[in-house]
Amino acid sequence: MCHRSHAAYGGHHAGFRPHFGRFGRHGHPFAQAFRAPVNIEAKPDLYELEMYLPGKTREDFTVEVSGNELTIKYNGGNAGTEGPKWVRREFAPESFERVFQLDDSIDTELITARYENGILIVILPIKPESRRKSQKVEVG
């Protein structure tokens, strides 16, 4: 299993680290060779996770939350079917799994996902009581 911190994804964002403590636990042996690229954007009331996976269908994705783990699986279903005799094949995995650790500030009951234009988008709402409040600080 491979664990990576948020720092591998472009640095630290205030409040970001607690929501995603580790990245990239692999479940399928093929996953060692394929790692779907992920962007995670912090917004005031949610995080938006985008996973780049062109040429797939939404029916082949499974997005699950168990406790504080978000699991994204893709099962292409190509195994065992007659197809091209590839000389080299570096994309189009038959299946993979990614697991993301969430903390208690994510409202796991309201997580949603959709697949658009080759990108799986997962919306991770932040509980209202966990959102950062802004305040003005007087300069003396």
C-alpha positions in Angstrom: 0.0 0.0 0.0 1.2 3.5 -0.8 0.4 6.5 1.4 1.1 10.0 0.3 0.4 13.2 2.1 -1.3 16.3 0.7 2.1 17.9 0.1 2.6 15.7 -2.9 -0.3 17.6 -4.5 1.0 21.1 -4.5 1.4 22.2 -1.0 -0.8 23.1 2.0 -4.1 24.9 2.2 -5.4 26.0 5.6 -8.0 23.5 6.6 -7.1 21.1 3.8 -4.8 18.7 5.6 -7.3 17.4 8.1 -9.8 16.5 5.4 -7.4 14.3 3.4 -4.8 12.8 5.6 -3.6 10.2 3.1 -3.9 9.5 -0.6 -3.7 6.5 -2.9 -4.3 3.2 -1.1 -4.4 0.7 -3.9 -6.7 -2.3 -3.8 -6.2 -3.9 -7.2 -2.8 -5.2 -8.4 -3.1 -3.3 -11.7 -3.5 -0.1 -9.7 0.2 -0.1 -9.0 0.8 0.7 -12.6 -2.1 3.2 -13.1 -2.9 6.2 -10.9 -5.7 8.4 -12.1 -4.7 12.1 -11.8 -6.7 14.0 -9.1 -7.3 17.7 -8.5 -8.9 18.9 -5.2 -10.2 22.4 -5.0 -11.0 24.1 -1.7 -14.1 26.2 -1.8 -15.7 28.1 1.2 -18.2 25.4 1.9 -16.9 22.3 0.2 -14.1 20.5 -1.5 -14.4 19.5 -5.1 -12.4 16.4 -6.1 -11.8 15.9 -9.9 -10.4 12.6 -11.2 -9.4 12.6 -14.9 -10.7 9.5 -16.6 -11.6 10.1 -20.2 -13.5 7.5 -22.3 -15.3 5.8 -19.4 -18.9 5.4 -18.6 -20.5 6.5 -15.3 -22.0 3.1 -14.7 -18.5 1.7 -14.3 -17.7 3.9 -11.3 -18.4 3.1 -7.6 -18.1 5.8 -5.0 -18.5 4.7 -1.4 -18.1 6.2 2.0 -17.4 3.9 4.9 -16.7 5.6 8.2 -14.2 8.4 7.2 -12.9 6.7 4.1 -14.0 7.7 0.6 -13.3 5.0 -2.0 -13.5 5.5 -5.7 -13.5 2.3 -7.9 -13.5 1.8 -11.6 -14.4 -1.5 -13.2 -14.1 -1.3 -16.9 -15.3 -4.9 -17.5 -12.9 -5.5 -20.5 -11.2 -8.5 -19.0 -11.7 -11.7 -21.0 -13.3 -10.0 -24.0 -12.0 -10.3 -27.5 -10.2 -7.1 -28.6 -7.1 -5.6 -30.1 -3.7 -7.3 -29.7 -1.9 -4.4 -28.0 1.9 -4.1 -28.5 2.0 -1.5 -25.8 -0.9 -0.2 -23.7 -0.2 2.7 -21.2 -3.8 3.9 -20.6 -7.3 2.4 -20.3 -7.0 0.4 -17.2 -9.6 -2.4 -16.6 -10.0 -1.5 -13.0 -8.5 0.5 -10.1 -9.3 1.8 -6.7 -8.3 5.0 -4.8 -9.1 5.6 -1.1 -9.1 9.1 0.5 -9.1 9.6 4.3 -11.7 12.2 5.4 -12.0 13.9 8.8 -15.2 14.7 10.8 -15.7 18.1 9.2 -16.9 16.5 5.9 -20.7 15.9 5.8 -20.5 12.4 4.5 -24.3 12.1 4.1 -24.3 14.9 1.5 -21.4 13.7 -0.7 -22.4 13.6 -4.4 -20.6 12.4 -7.6 -21.1 12.9 -11.3 -19.1 12.0 -14.5 -18.8 14.8 -17.1 -16.6 15.1 -20.2 -14.1 12.5 -19.0 -13.9 13.8 -15.4 -15.3 12.2 -12.3 -16.4 15.1 -10.0 -17.0 14.3 -6.3 -18.4 17.1 -4.1 -17.4 16.9 -0.4 -19.5 19.4 1.6 -18.1 20.8 4.8 -20.4 20.8 7.8 -21.6 24.3 8.6 -20.2 24.2 12.1 -16.8 23.3 10.7 -16.5 26.1 8.2 -13.9 28.8 8.8 -15.3 32.1 9.8 -13.7 35.3 8.6 -13.1 38.2 10.9 -11.5 41.6 10.6 -8.4 42.2 12.6 -7.6 45.7 13.6 -4.1 46.9 12.9 -2.7 49.0 15.7 
